[in-house]
Amino acid sequence: MKKILIIMLVIIGVYANISFASVGTKEETLYYTGITLNIDNEKIIPTDVDGFVVDPFIIDGTTYLPVRAISEALGKEVSWDASTYSVHIKDSDNSKNGATYSGDRTPREYQKNATLNYNNISIYINEKQIEPKDVSGNIVEPFIIDGTTYLPVRAVAQAFEKNVDWNGESKTVFITSVNKIANVKGVAIKIINDVVCTEILSDMPINTYKYYSLEEPNRLIIDLKDTDFAIDKTTQKINYDVIKQIRFGTQDGNVSRIVLDVDKFDKYTVVQNDDRTITYLALSENFELPTGDSKKDVLVASIGDKIYIPKDEDNDTSIDTPSGDTPSNEESGDIINGEDKPNENDDTQIKKDLATVDSIKYSPSNNKTKISITGKYDYNVFTLANPNRIIVDIKNAKLNVDIKDAISPNNKNISSIRFSQNDEEVVRIVFDVNSKCDYTVTEKKGELSIEIEQTSYQNIEYVNNGTYATLILRDTDIKYFDTEKTTSNKYYITYSSRKFKSGTGTIETKDEFAEEITIKSNKITIYGEKNINYTIKQNGDDVIVTLKQKSESQKKIILVDAGHGGKDPGACNGTTYEKEYTLKIALKLYEMLQDTDNIEVRISRDDDTYIDREGRRDFQLENDDADLFVSVHINSLGNKNYKGTMVLFYDKPNEKEDYGITSKELATLVKDNIVKATDMIDRGVVSRNDIWVLEQNASGRIASDAGESRPVTNLPAILCEVCFISNDEEAARLKTDKFQQDVAQAIYDGVMEAIEVMDD
């Protein structure tokens, strides 16, 4: 009987000429990935009919918002006809209906399960029924969640003849009026704040761009979408610094391409001004926007009007530079006195079963801070530098509302104690300390006690990583150190006190690697346990001494990283998610390496777990004894015809010296094996300094900007973009076990060839 009823409903739907024929419910996971919305150069924060903020979510690679929110953001009027289950959208005289507002709010990142209700909902725009479509042109059905009707952002915007673009770097959906093409009206080569850069001027905002580098020959490329050149596109000789010439071209889809032919390149970045009418391609990772003092700028070349090459006397680029290092930005999570508290109207923010932080009291008599907690909780303690802070995060807890004021202890080490509801489930206590300090945390039922004391040594840190330990000598060079091991399990490190400021003191290690470490008279002595191997090497700006148990055969340690996971699906093609297949390939690779003699393999995730970029950084840093790092990803591009494989890398200082191989050499070996095994198009190896797991190893810039105080490894690292999930053919291959196995085997073969190079 049920089957007959369903058939009758379908027939009725067809004869009524209604596009949507689904009635029923469907369970889905909604992925909130921090997407923002920009309409005609204005950041928009959508709200629902009750005025509450709604964040865009993703299902099957498609971004959804309430129909009302996106429509009213576009200046349209929306009404609901309950008798016919239809949404009516029409033009409005008002630019906005009050359902959205501008602001700087950052969307939250999380995921949740929801029930999607389908009930033959019709959509009318200016009294004409439409068939909403996704990015692939497939008809999508409206659904209801908790009384709110949802459609893809793209479907509604395109129904009103708007352009819709996605910027993956900023996680922003840009909606603009059709045919709004920005004209590139000027390109100049300048020196701004001691950085050589290309300044691109446009008469309208440039919302979407892509930049990258290529080798043989060396080129820096920036592609500007929805733009056209209003200048002469003749190749111009520059021959200044590393820039040899600048070239111009156009690509399909109103894309303007600017190419810098360079002798060499190290690090580079792209920065835009606030209204995105000026775009800078800078030959530095630390480029900052000009402050308006144009007198300090040096013009090298102006394209479109004239070419100006400075003579030797004009080539004085001595620009006043600030003395000392620029301090890193404050951690975004370091909140004072309860700022950024959760939205009380959002029932997902505070759970009823959270523990309660009832009091935070500082005792001057014993120099201890006692935190009283009711309920089940967990905690984490870490330090941040510039300025110096000790952070205590109490997880699964909420802050008592009666606690409001920071504590100002009368203590030479602690200037203040601050606390806030840092996250919906995390209470953060911040100790502002006057210098680097040691801390001791003791726990008893219902109470945490934190004691903070000033250290007598400096620029030195000991870390037990479980399978090995490291002694970190900060901001110094290995050439200043001499080492000697005695027969009594002592390891001496001597150094020039003028080159390395260590202070004096003792580190009570008392673990399986060392009993203690003393620092005095320009000598560090490690009182090690038996059967410990010691190695000393340069890692970034630090010198690292590694303590490791001796073994009969020294195994090579390989780190395998499966990209994305959990609430982060990665790139998508329909219901094909990147995260699923990076994990499958990574696990196959993991098993092969695990079955290989003299190989130890560690993996970042072995299930559908979300790991943020800090977590992947931690995976590398906590496994600092590793020899190679391989991350598995799958590529995506708006052009669905694009196919092939590529491997990303970023060469770092001392790779060859410390490991016997460079990231580029590793990338080439792995790429060649993938191409051979799969017969895919060879997209080459590409140097990228904007990939977190690759670049942060190089100089520690990212870690430093985040206040990270741990070592930064020079570990040879690659990121395999196995194929293009956006290409239907390669997405279909990706789903097969044979392809996954072939790719895993190819990466394995490349790694084994790399090990042979390292052992030579």
N, C-alpha and C positions, 0 to 999 in steps of 0.2 A: 504493500500500500504506500509506503514511504517513497519507493522508487517511482511509482505512478505519479505521486504528488510532485516530486522534483521535476519529472519530465513535463508535466503540465505547466509548472512555473516557468521553465525555460521557454516553452512554446509561447506562453503569454508574453514574456519579455521580448521575444523575437518579433512577434506581430505588433507589439506596441512600439517597435522601433526604438527601444531604449538600449543604450550602449552598455549599461551596467546591469548585469544579471545575477550578481552574487547576493545571497541572503544567508547570514550565519555569522559565526565568530571564528577567530584565528588567534592563536597565541604567538607572540613575537617578542624578541628582545630589542629594546630601543637603545641605540648607542648614542650617548651624548658626548661628543668629542671636542667640545670647545669652539664650535662654529659661530662666527659672527656674520652679521648681515649689513651690507652697504648698499644704499640706494642713491644713485646720482651723487656720489661723492660725500655721502653722509652716513656715518655709522648709526644704525637703527637697532634699538632694543625692542623686539616685539612683545606685546602683552595680550592677554586674553580678554574676554568680554568683561571680566571683573577687575581688570587692571593689573593682574599679576603677571610678572615676567615669565615668558615661555622661551625655552631654549630650543633651537633646532635639533632634531635627532635624525639618525640614519637607520634605514632598513634596506638591506640588499643594495647598498651603495647609493641610495637615493635619499636626499635631504628633505625632511618634512617639517611643516609648520601648520598651525591652525589656519584654515581658509580665511577666517575673519582677520587674523593677525597680518598675514601677508597682503591681503587685499586692501585693508585700511592703511597699511604702510605705503601702498602704491596710490593712496588718495581716492579709494573707491568706497562706495557704500555697500553694505552687506546686510541681507535679511534672510531669515529662515522661514520656510513654509512647512510647518509640521504636518499639514494634511496631505501634502504630496511628497514629503521627504526630499525637498529641493532647496538648494542654496542659490540665491539671486544676488548677483554682483553687478553694479552699474557705476558709470562715471559719476563723480561728485564734484561740486563746486569748491569743496574744501580740499586743500592739499593733503591734510591729514585729519583723521577723525578722532584723534586722541587715544587710539589704541596702541601707538608706539611713541617712543621718545628717544632722543639722542643721549648718548652718554658714554662713559668709559668702562662700564661694567664688563668684566671678563666672564664669559659663560662657563659654567661648571662642567667638569668632565666626569661622567659616571655612566652607568647603564642600569636598566630596570626592565622587568618583564611587564607586558601589558596585554590586555585582551582587545583585539580589533573587531569592531562590530560593523558588518556590511548589511545594508538594507536598501539596495537599489537607489542610492542617493543620486540625484540629478544636479548638474551644475549649469547655471544660466549666466551668461554675461551679456548685459544689455538686451535681455529677453531672448537671446539666442542660445540654445543648448550647445555645449561644447563637449569634446572628448579629451580630457586632460591626458597628456603624454609625458613620459620620462625622457631622459637624455638620449635613449636609443630609439625614440619614436614609438614606443609601445604604450598602448592605452593603459592608464592606471585608474583604479577604482577608489573613490573617496571612502574613508572609514571613520568611525566614531570611537573615541576613547574618552570615557568619563563625561559624555555629553558634548564633546567638542569634535567638530568635523575637521579632518586633516587631508591635505593634498601635498604633493611635491611642490617645493618653492618654485622650481623651474616651470612646472605645468601652469601655475597661475600667472607667473610673470610673462611667459611666452604667449599666453592667451591675450594679453594686452600689448603684444608686439614689443616686448622688452628684450634686450640682450641679457643673457645670464652667463657669467663667467665664474670659474672657481680658481682661487689662488691657494694652492696647497701649503705654501710656505707660511702664510698668515692665517690659514684656515678660515677664509672669508669668501662668502658668496657675494659677488658684485652684480647688481642689477642696474642697467643703464638704458636710456632710451635708444631705440634703433637708429643706426647710422651716425652715432656719435663717435666720430673718428678723431683722435688727437693728432695734430700735426706737429712733427718734430721740426721746430723752427730754428734750432741752433745746436751745434755740438762743439765743445771746446775741450782742449787738453789743458789742465791747470795743475798748479801745485798749491794745495790748500792745507794749511797746518802741517807742512812738511810731507804731505802725501800726494803722489802723482795720481790724478784721477781724470776720468772723462765725465764732463758735465753735459747732460742732455736736457735741453729746454723744450717744453711742449706747451701748446696753447690750451690744452685741457688735461685733466688728470690721466695718468697712465696707471691703470689699476692692476693689470696683469703683465708679468714679465717672467722670463726665465734666463738664468745666466750660468755659464759653465766654462770649462777650459778644455782644449784639445792639444795634443802634442804632435810633433813631426809633421808640419812645423808647429811651433808654439803659438797658440792663439787664445785670447779671452773673448768670449762671445756673449752678447746680451740680445735677446729677442723681446721686442716690445709688441704686445698684442693690441689690436684695435688702434693702430697708428698708421700714419703715412709720412713720408719725408717731404718737407717743404724746403729742402736745401739741395744743393748740388751733390749728387751721389758719387762723384768721381773719387777714386782712391787718392788719398793724400799722404805724401811722404812726411813723416814727423821727425824720425831719427833723434829723439830726445830721451835720455835716460835709457830704459829698457824698451821703449816703444819705437818700433821701426816705421809703421804706417798704420793708417786707419782705413777700413773699407766699409762699404754700405751695400745692403741688398734687401730684397723683399721676399717674403715667403707667402704661401697660400694662407688665406684667412686674415688678410690685413695685418700681417706681422712684419715689422721693420727690424732688420738685423744690423747690428753694429759689431764689427770685428776688429780687435786690436791685435796686430801682428807684433809679437814681442820676442826679445832675445831669450828671456827666461821669465818665469813667474814663481812666486812663492805663495803668498796668501793674498786674497782679494775678497771684496764684498760689494754689495749693492745697497745703497741707502737713498731714501727719498725724503723730500721735505714734507711738511704737514699736508699740503694740498696736492701732493704727488705731481706737480707740474715741473719739478726739477729732479732728475734722477742721476745719481753719481755711481759710476763703476770705478771703484777705488782700488789701487794696488796696495792694499793693507787691510787687515782684519779689524783694525781699531779706528777706522775713519769716523769722524764726527762731523755733523753738519756745520757749515760755516756760521759764525756768529753775527755776520754783517760787516765786519771790518775788512772790506775788500782790498785795503791797502796792503794787507799781508799776503794776498793771493798773487801768484805769478802766472801770467798767461803764457802758455807755450804755443798753442795753435787755436785759431778760431775758424771753424769750418762752415762754409755756406756763404760767407761774405768775403773773407780774405784768409790767408795763411800768414801767421806771424811766428817766425822762429827767432828767439832771442839770440843776440850775439853774446860773446863771452862776457862782456861787461854787464849785460842784462841778466846773465845767468846766475846772479847772486840770489840764492834761494834761502839765505839765512833768515829764518823766521823765529821769532821769540817762542820758545817752548817752555812749558812749565817745568820747574825743577822737581825732581822726585817722581815717583810713580803715582799715577792716578788711582785713588782708592777705588776699590770695587763697590758696586751698588749694594745697598742693604738687602739682605734676604727678604724676598717678598712675603715670606711667612712670618717675619719678625714684627709682630703687631704689638702696639702699645695700648695698654689699658682698655682692652676689649674692643678695639676697632675691628671692623669687618666681621661683626657677629653674624651668625646665621639668620636668615629671614624667618621670623617667627611664624609667618603665614605658610611656610613650606613644611608640610608634615613629614617630609623626608629628611629634614635637617637634624632634629633631635629625637633620638629613640628613647623609649620609656625605660629600657633596661640599662641605660648608661650609668656608670659609676659617677659619684659626685665628689668633687674636690671641695671639701668643707672649709678648710682654712689653710693659709700659707703664713707661717710665722718665722721670723728670724730671731735667734737667740744670741746676743752679743757675748754672753758669758762663755759659751763653748764654740762660738763661731759656726753654728749649724742652722740650716734652714729646714724646718719640719713642715711636711705637707700631709695633712690628714685627708684620707680618702675613704669613702664608704662605697662598697660594691667591688665587683670584679673588674680589674684593669690590667693593663700592661704598660711598660714605659721604655723609653729610649733616651740616651744621653749622648750628646755630641758637642763639638766645639766649632766655632766660626771665628775667622780673623778679619781684621780691617773693618770695623773695630773688633776687639777681642770679646767673645761671648761664650758662655756655657749654656747650652739649651737642654731643657728637660721637657720631653713630649710625653704626656700621660694619655695613653690611647684608651678608647672606649670610655670616655669620661666627659662630663660637662662641668663647667665652672659654676660654683655657687653664686647666685646673682647678688648676694650681699657683699662679695669681694669686688672692690672697685679701684682702689688706689694702689699705685706702685709703692714698694718699700724702699726707703733710703737708709741702708744700714750704716752705722758708724764703724766702717771697716776700711783699712787701707787698700784691700784687694778688690772689694766689691763697691761699685759706685751706685748701683740700683738693682732692684729685683722687680721685673715686670711680668705680667701674666695676662693671658687672654684666651678666649675660645678661638683658637687658631683655625680649626676646622669643625665641621659638625660633630665630630667624634674625638677631637684631640684638644686637650688643654695644654697650652705651652707656657712654660716658665722660663724667662730669659734672665740670666745673671750677666749684667754688664761689668766686666772685670777690667782693671787698669793695666794689666799685662797678662802674658800667658800664665795660666795657673793650673795646678793639679786639682783634681776633685775626687772625692770619695762618696759613693752612694751606698747607704745601708737601708735595708728594707725589713720591716716587721709588719705584722698584720695591721692593715689600715693606716700605715704611715711610711713615708719616704723621708730619709734624712740626707741632706747634701752638705758636705763640708768642703770648703774651697780654700786652698793654700797656695801661696806664690811659689813657683819653682825657682830653684837657684841656678838651673842650667837653661839654656836657650838654644833655639834652632836645631833641636834634637828631639826625635820621637821614636819610641819603640812600639811596634805593633805585632801582636801574635795573631797570625792569620789562620791558625789551625794546623795546616800541614807544613807550615814554615813560618818564620818570623823575619821581620825587617827592622833594621835600625836606619832611620831616615835622617840624613844630614842636609838641612835646608839651605837653598839658595847659595850653593857653592860649586866648586869644580874639583873633579877627581885628581887633577894634577897637583893639588895642594896637600895630598894625603899619601903617607907611606904606611904599609901594613906589614905585620910580622906575627906569626903564630908560634907559641912556645909549646913545649912538650907537656905542660901542666894544664892543658885545656884553656889557656888564655890566648886571646886574640887582641893584639895591640894595633891601634891606629894612631899614628902621630901626625901632627899637622902644624902649620904655621898659625899662631894665634893672631897674627896681623891679617891673615886672609880668611880665617873662619872664627867667628865669635861664638864660643860655646858656653862660656861661664863654667861653673863647677857644680858638682852634685853627684848623686847616686840614683840610678833607676833600679828599683827593686822588682826584677822580673819574676824570678822564682817559678819558672815554667820548664817544659821539657827541652827547651833550647838553651837557656842561660839562667844562672842563679842571680846575677846582678850585673850592672854596667856602671862603671865609674868614669867620671869626666873631671880631669884635673891636670894642670901643668901641661897644657897642649897635648894631652894624650887621652885617648879613650881605650879603656880596657874592658873587654867582654869576658866574663867568667863563665865560659860555656860548659855545657854538659858533654858527656862522652859521645863519640860518633857523630859530631856535627861538622858539616861542611860550611865554609865561609866563602862568599863571593862578594866582591865590591865592584860597582859599575855606576856610570852616569845615567840617570833617568830624568830627562828634561832639565830642569833647573836644580835638581837635587842629586845627591850621591846616596846610593842605597847599598847597605850591607845586608845580604841575605843569609839567614841561618837555617840550615836544612839538614834533616837526618841523612846520614850516609846510607847509600843503597848499593847492592852488588852491581847493578847496572843503572846508569843514569837515564831515566825515561824522559822523552820529549813530552811536554804538556801542551795539549791543544785545547783552546777554548772554542766552543761551538755556540753560536747565538741564533736562535730562531726568531726572526723578526715579528713584531707586533704581538697580538695575543689578547685574550679577554675582551674588554670593552673596546679595544683598538683593533678593528678588523683589517686595517691596512687597505690596500687597493681592492676594488671589487669589480666584478663583471657579472651582473645579475646576482645570483646566489652563490657565486664563486668568490670566496674571501681569501685574500692573501695569507692571513694568519694561519689558516688550516693547512696550506700546502708548504709554507715555510717550515712548519713544525714537522710535517711528514718527511720532508727531505732531510731536515736537520737530525731527526731521530734515526733515519737510515744511515746517515753519515756517522752519527755517534756510535751506532752498533758496529760499523766497520772498523772504526778507530779503536773501539774497546776490545775487539778481537785481535788486535795487532800487538805483537810483542814490542816492548820498549816504548809503548805509547800510553800515556795517561790522558784521558779526555774528560772534560767537564762541560756541561751544557747549561745555558742560561735558564731554559724552561723545558720541561718534558710533558706539559699539558697546556690546556687553554688558559694560561695565566696572563694577566696584564702586568707588564713591567714598564714603568716609565723610563725616560732617558737617564734619570739619575740612578735608577736601579741597574740599568745596563752599564753605566759608568762604574758603579760599585762592583758589579760582576767582574769587570776587568781589574779594578784596583785591588780587590780582595784576593785575586789570583795573580798576584804580581810575579809569581815564580813561573808563569806560563811562557811558552816559546812562540806560539802563533795564535792569532785570533781570526776566526772565520764567521762572518754573519751572513745568513741566508735571507734574501728578500726576493720579491717579484715586482717587476717594473710595471708602469702604467703611463699611458699618454692619451691625450685627447684625440689624436689621429689613430683610429682603430686599425689602420693598415700597417702601422709600424710594428716590426718584429725583430727578434734577435736577442742575443745575450751580451752582457757587458759585466765587467768587474771593476768596482771602484776601489781606490786606494788613496793614501796620502803618506808620502815618504817623510820620515821623521829623523831628527839628528841621531847619529850613532847606531842606527839599526844594523848596518853591515858589521860594524865593529863589535857590537854587543851580542848579536844574534846570528851573524853569518849570512843574512839575507835581508833584502829591503822589501817593503810592502809592494812596490811596483813589480819586483821579480816574482814574488808570491802570486800577485794578481795575474801576471802574464801566464804563469804555469797553469793555474787553475782555469783561466779563460780558455786557453788552448785546448785543454782536456775536455771542457764542456762542449766546445764547438765540434771537436772530433767525435765525441760520443753521441751528440744529438743532431748534428748536421744543421744547426741553426745559423742564422746570419751572425757574423762576427762584428759586434759593435765596439770591440776594442777594450782597452783598460783606460780608465779616466781618473785623473787626479782631482779629488774634491776635498776642500778644506772646510766645508760647511756640513759635514756629516758627523754627528755627535760621537759615535763610537770610533771614528777614524781620526778626526781632527783634534779632539780633546786630548789625545795622547801626546800631540806634538809639542806643545808649549805649556799646557796647563791653563790656557787663557779661559776657557769655559769654566773649568773647575775653580779657577781663581775668582772669576766674576761672581760665582755663586757662593763665595766664601769658603770654598773647599780647602782644607788644610792638609789633606793626605797626599801621598806621592802621586805623580803622574807618570805612567809607564811609557816607554818608547817601543812597546811591543809591536812587531810587524802585524798589521791588521788589514783585512780586506772585507768588502761587502759585495756579495754576488747578487746581481740583478739577473736572476736565472732566465727569465723570459718576460714577455709582455702579457699580463693578464687582460689588458684592454683589447688585445687581438683575439678574436673568437677562435681562430685555429690553434693558437698557442694555449689559450685557456682550456680548450678541449684536451690537448696533449698533457697539460698540467694535471688533469684529473686522473690520468692513467698511472697505474703502479709502475709500469715499465719506464715511463719517462722520469718519474721520481727516482727510481732506482738508478737509471742511467746518469742522472745529474749528480746524485749522491756519490756514485762510483767515480765520476769524473773529478769532483772536488777532492775526494779521497786520493785519487791518483796524483793530482796536482800537489796536495799536501805532502805526500810521500816523496815526490820529486824534490820538493822544497827542502825536506829534511836531509836528503842526500847533498844538496848544495850547502846546507848549514854545517854538515859534518866534514866537508872537504877541507 
